[in-house]
């Protein structure tokens, strides 16, 4: 079946601009995660959505970062007033969180963000 | 809190020889452990996972890993390396105790396979 998809695959923006990154999870997966992969920090958790519960935003690095998930499916990660340190690959993952397999996450190909 | 330490940032082997990628973890709970692989400019692919069933876990492409609680290790092995195995490998632990089940990644091991 279809995996996790992300768009765009690459995004180049100027410092100070806002960007939106999109994630389409695997159909039926109730949990959705955003991670960031950067040279200096490795892979780090950003935000978690589970069903209709309030998202866990504890990994967001600043208030310039926000995310929403509409209808329990598609998610958008928004970065306002981008800075050069925001340059990274942003990865989305989804998980069925079924009994007996609560932890397995399936990753999309990522969006490579470059802030000039 | 959970943490993962990958003991080697780079490993180089010759094609046809065994692969060993080392991982130690720290967890307050019975952890779920994973190995993911990332080929250049590709997404993360799940290789295998340990979730408290058999301690020896078999994954895709001939990889396997053994969970050793006494050593807090989850090393990844393969009997015979193939050129296509060249990639970055991440040892990962799930934050199962926090409810959100976010993944904590090791720093990665880059595997080179020489012809």
Interface residues (C-beta under 8 A of the other chain):
Chain A: X4 X31 X33 X35 X42 X43 X44 X45 X48 X50 X56 X59 X91 X93 X95 X97 X101 X102 X103 X104 X105 X106 X107 X108 X109 X110
Chain B: X32 X34 X36 X42 X43 X44 X45 X46 X49 X51 X90 X94 X96 X100 X101 X102 X103 X104 X105 X106 X107 X108
